[in-house]
Amino acid sequence: MVVSNSQLTTGRPCFLTPVGKLFGYLAHPSDSERHPAVLVIHENTGLNAHIEDLVRRFSEAGFVAFALDALALQGGTPADEDQARSMINSLDEGDNRDNYLASLDYLRTLPGTNGKVASVGFCWGGKVSGELAVADPDLDAAVIYYGKSPDSTRVPDITAPLLLHYGEQDERINSTVPEFQKALEQHGKRFSLHMYKGASHAFNNDSRKDRYDSIAATESWKRTISFLEEELIFGS
């Protein structure tokens, strides 16, 4: 099903890979221009209404945005969040990374895109976004929202510029940051790191009133859009 309005067109495309059919949620500006693409990587609760809203917001900012359902090969994200978490936690990391790498390739060749593509991941997806930065030398930019940092020994493989967002109170995730930051600095990687005062894990998720921090969410979103514009549009 495809839905259009004066500004956006949304749909749920499928594409074939060697392991089967993948699918997700897509939004793009309703014009004839070619736009850079953003792969939006969901949290450990799967492809839900919150992530679909983020996809539309990226599209409203001028990007073709796509969120793969990481559980596509298992039939898709279930309505029950606890079940979704359990299913996502059981995914093979290597297979999952390959599915997201295939999604990057899908976006690079999608009609209406200009070949530039970035990854933006949240929570579990933030970890995946970092893994893609390590695994894909052609990635144009990567954003990590409060995701576990990649193995510091793999930092030399990173070629994409990074934008890193963390909540000050997110002790579990933040414990992985200093070693990662040190490796990025030692290897001369281009990155920007922001620690949001008083914010906790998942501070950008406005469907989680116990975690959402409007100030941190607003500041990080502005930085993210500016970063993506600079790397995918103005810097091209």
C-alpha positions in Angstrom: 0.0 0.0 0.0 1.3 3.5 -1.0 0.0 6.6 0.6 0.7 10.1 -0.8 0.0 13.6 0.3 1.2 17.0 -1.0 4.6 16.5 0.8 5.3 12.8 1.5 4.7 9.4 -0.1 4.9 6.4 2.2 4.7 2.7 1.7 5.9 -0.7 2.8 8.2 -2.0 0.1 9.8 -5.5 -0.1 13.0 -6.5 -1.7 14.7 -9.9 -2.2 18.0 -10.9 -0.8 19.9 -14.3 -0.9 18.2 -15.2 2.5 14.7 -14.2 1.6 12.3 -11.3 1.3 13.0 -8.2 3.5 10.5 -5.4 4.1 10.0 -2.2 6.1 8.5 1.3 6.1 9.5 3.9 3.5 8.8 7.6 3.2 10.1 10.1 0.6 9.3 13.6 -0.5 6.6 13.8 -3.1 8.6 15.6 -5.8 10.6 14.6 -8.8 14.0 15.5 -7.2 16.6 13.0 -6.2 17.3 12.9 -2.5 19.9 11.3 -0.2 18.7 8.4 1.9 18.6 7.5 5.6 18.4 4.0 6.9 16.5 4.3 10.2 17.3 1.4 12.6 14.7 0.7 15.3 15.0 -0.1 18.9 14.8 -3.5 20.4 11.0 -3.3 20.3 11.0 -3.5 16.5 9.3 -1.5 13.7 6.5 0.3 15.5 4.5 3.5 15.3 7.3 5.5 16.9 9.8 4.4 14.4 7.4 5.0 11.5 6.9 8.6 12.8 10.7 9.1 12.8 10.8 7.8 9.2 8.3 10.4 8.2 10.1 13.1 10.1 13.3 12.4 8.2 11.4 12.5 5.0 9.9 15.9 5.9 13.4 17.1 6.4 14.2 16.2 2.8 15.5 12.6 2.9 14.3 9.3 1.5 14.0 7.3 4.8 13.5 3.6 5.2 13.3 1.5 8.4 13.9 -2.2 7.8 11.9 -4.5 10.0 14.7 -6.6 11.6 12.1 -9.3 12.1 11.0 -9.5 8.5 12.3 -13.0 8.0 10.3 -14.0 11.2 7.1 -12.6 9.9 7.5 -9.0 11.1 7.4 -7.2 14.4 4.6 -8.5 16.7 2.3 -6.2 18.5 3.5 -7.4 21.9 6.7 -5.5 22.8 8.0 -8.2 25.2 7.7 -10.7 22.4 9.4 -8.4 20.0 12.3 -7.9 22.4 12.7 -11.6 22.9 12.7 -12.2 19.1 15.2 -9.4 18.4 17.5 -10.6 21.2 17.6 -14.0 19.6 18.7 -12.7 16.1 22.1 -13.8 14.9 24.2 -10.7 14.9 26.1 -11.5 11.7 22.9 -12.3 9.8 21.2 -9.2 11.1 24.1 -7.0 10.0 24.0 -8.6 6.5 20.3 -7.7 6.3 21.0 -4.1 7.1 23.9 -4.0 4.7 21.5 -5.2 2.0 19.1 -2.4 3.1 21.9 0.1 2.5 22.4 -1.3 -1.0 18.6 -1.2 -1.6 18.6 2.5 -0.8 21.6 3.3 -2.9 19.8 2.1 -6.0 16.2 3.1 -5.1 14.6 5.4 -7.7 14.5 8.9 -6.4 17.7 8.7 -4.4 21.0 10.2 -5.3 23.3 7.3 -4.1 24.2 9.0 -0.8 23.1 7.0 2.3 23.5 7.3 6.1 22.5 5.1 9.0 20.7 6.4 12.1 20.1 4.0 14.9 18.4 4.2 18.2 19.2 2.0 21.3 19.6 -1.5 19.8 19.6 0.2 16.5 22.4 2.5 17.6 24.6 -0.5 18.1 23.7 -1.7 14.6 24.5 1.7 13.1 28.0 1.5 14.6 28.4 -2.0 13.2 27.4 -0.7 9.8 30.0 2.1 10.0 32.6 -0.6 10.7 31.4 -3.0 8.0 30.5 -0.7 5.1 33.4 1.5 3.7 30.9 3.2 1.4 28.6 4.5 4.1 28.4 8.3 3.9 27.6 9.0 7.5 26.4 7.3 10.7 24.5 8.4 13.7 24.4 6.5 17.0 21.7 7.3 19.5 22.6 5.7 22.9 23.8 2.5 21.3 26.5 0.2 22.6 29.8 1.2 21.0 31.6 -0.9 18.4 34.7 -2.9 19.3 37.5 -0.3 19.5 39.8 -2.6 17.6 37.6 -2.2 14.6 37.7 1.6 14.6 40.4 1.7 11.9 37.8 0.2 9.5 35.5 3.2 9.9 35.5 5.7 7.0 32.2 7.5 7.6 31.9 10.6 9.8 30.0 9.8 13.0 27.5 11.8 15.2 27.1 10.3 18.7 24.3 11.1 21.1 24.3 9.8 24.7 22.2 10.5 27.8 24.2 11.5 30.9 22.3 9.1 33.1 22.7 6.1 30.8 25.4 4.4 32.7 25.3 1.0 31.0 25.8 2.4 27.5 28.1 5.2 28.6 30.5 2.6 30.1 31.4 1.6 26.5 32.0 5.1 25.3 35.4 6.2 26.6 37.4 3.4 25.0 35.5 4.0 21.7 36.1 7.7 21.9 39.8 7.2 22.6 40.2 4.9 19.6 38.4 7.3 17.3 40.8 10.1 18.4 43.9 7.9 18.1 43.0 6.9 14.6 42.0 10.4 13.5 38.4 9.6 12.7 35.9 12.4 12.1 33.2 12.4 14.8 31.2 14.6 17.1 30.1 13.4 20.5 27.3 14.9 22.6 26.4 14.0 26.2 22.9 15.3 27.2 22.7 16.5 30.8 20.1 14.8 32.9 18.9 12.6 30.1 18.7 8.8 30.3 18.6 6.0 27.8 16.0 6.3 25.0 15.6 10.0 25.6 14.4 10.6 22.1 11.5 8.2 22.3 8.4 10.3 22.8 6.3 7.3 23.2 8.1 6.5 26.4 7.1 9.1 28.9 9.3 7.6 31.5 12.4 8.1 29.3 11.6 11.0 27.0 13.5 14.2 27.5 12.2 17.0 25.3 15.2 19.2 25.6 17.7 16.4 24.7 15.4 15.1 21.9 15.1 18.6 20.3 18.8 19.4 20.5 19.9 16.0 19.2 17.4 16.1 16.3 18.6 19.5 15.2 22.2 18.3 15.3 21.2 15.1 13.4 19.5 16.9 10.6 22.3 19.5 10.3 24.9 16.7 10.2 23.0 14.7 7.6 22.5 17.8 5.4 26.2 18.6 5.7 27.4 15.1 4.8 24.8 14.0 2.3 23.7 17.3 0.6 26.1 20.2 1.0 29.2 18.1 1.2 28.4 16.1 -1.9 
